[in-house]
């Protein structure tokens, strides 16, 4: 048996060899959510992967290093997966050199060590009266 190495580009996932991890939760009260706003999370490192779960509605969004800013993979409660993109339903913004920030991010610019999650109502990741949990790896 041989190992297939043809046609592959493999990136070192953790450039410094150290895995960083953060987790947390946010409970939103009944205050109206502004769909053009974002929630800003400080993790203390630049994430290479972010998972955000709206546990109340069973909606999960994920952003992986190399994806466009303000985009994500969305998994709805029924299991349907869609790619949400900048200018559409939006997604997650992570500041890094591989995916530079642009004006399409509605003026939201997280600093190094932070990420931002869109409150777009159609995205459904953040809504009033919901419990959300997040995980970030860097």
N, C-alpha and C positions, 0 to 999 in steps of 0.2 A: 504494500500500500504506500502511495506517495502523498505528499502534502502539496495541494494545489497552490501555487504562488503566481500563476500567470494572470495578468490583467488586474492586479490588485494594488491599491495604494493604502497602506496601513499607517494610521497616525497614532503616535504615542498619546494615549488618553490623558495621562497625568504627567506633564512635562518635567516637573521636579521630582517625580517618583513618589510623591506623598498624596494620598487620597484625603480630601477634605470633605466633610459631610455636615449638613445642617438640617434641622427639621423644626417645625413649629405649627401653630394653628392660629386662625383668626376667626372670631365669632362676630358676625355683622348683626347689628340691631335692626330695628324696623325703619331706620332713617333711609330716606330715598337715596338710591345709588345714581350717580351721574354717569351715564353710559360712555361719555368721552374721557372720563378720568381713569386713573390707574391706581393700584395699591402698590406701595413701595415696601420691599422687604430687605432688611440689612442682614447679610450673612457673614461678612468679614473676609470673603474670598470671592474670586470671580468664578461663578458656576460654569461647569461644562455641560451639566444636565440639570433641568428643573422639572419637577412634577408638582402640579397643583390640583387638588381634589376638592370639588364642592360635594362634601359628603351628604348633605341634605338631599340634593337632587341627583346624586350619583353621576356627576360629570367630571371627567378628568382631562386636563390638558398637559402636554409635555413639550419641552423645548430641549433640543440637543445641540451641542457645539457644532457650528457649521451651517445651521439653519439661518434663514433670513431673520433680521430683527423684526419684532412685533408679529411673529408667526408662531404656530404651534400645531401639534397633532392633537385633535380632540376626539375623545371617546365618549359618546353619549350613553345614557342609561341603557339603551337597547343594544349597545355594543357596536354601533355604527362608528367607524373611524373616518375622520375627514381632516384634510390639511387646511388650516385657517391661515390666511396670509395678510400681510401689511396692506392697508387700504380696504380690506374686507371686514371680517369680524375681529381682526387683530389677534393678539396673543400675548407672548412674553418677550420682554426686552432685557437683554443682558449685555452690559458694556464690555466689549473685547475687540482686539485687533482684527480677528477673523470676520466679524460681522459689524462693521462700523455703523454708528448711529446716523440716521438721516432725519430730515425735516418731516418725513411721513409718520414719525412717531408721536405726532400730536404735541410736540414740545416737551414730552416726558423724557428726561435724560437721567437714568440712574447712574450713580457714581460707581467707581470700582468697589467691589464688595457688596453690591446691591443687585436686585433684579426687580422688575415691575411687571404686574399682571393687569391686563386690560379688564375694565368693568363693562365692556360691551354686552348689552343685554342678550343679543343673539348668541354670542359665545357661551353665555350661561355659566361661566366659571365663578363669577362674583355677583351676587344679588342680595337684596335686603333680607334679613332674618335667616341667614344661612351660616352653617359651620363649614369652614374650609381648613384643609391641612396641606402643608407643603413639605417637600424634600428637595435638597439641592446637593449636588456633588461637584467638587472642583479639583 
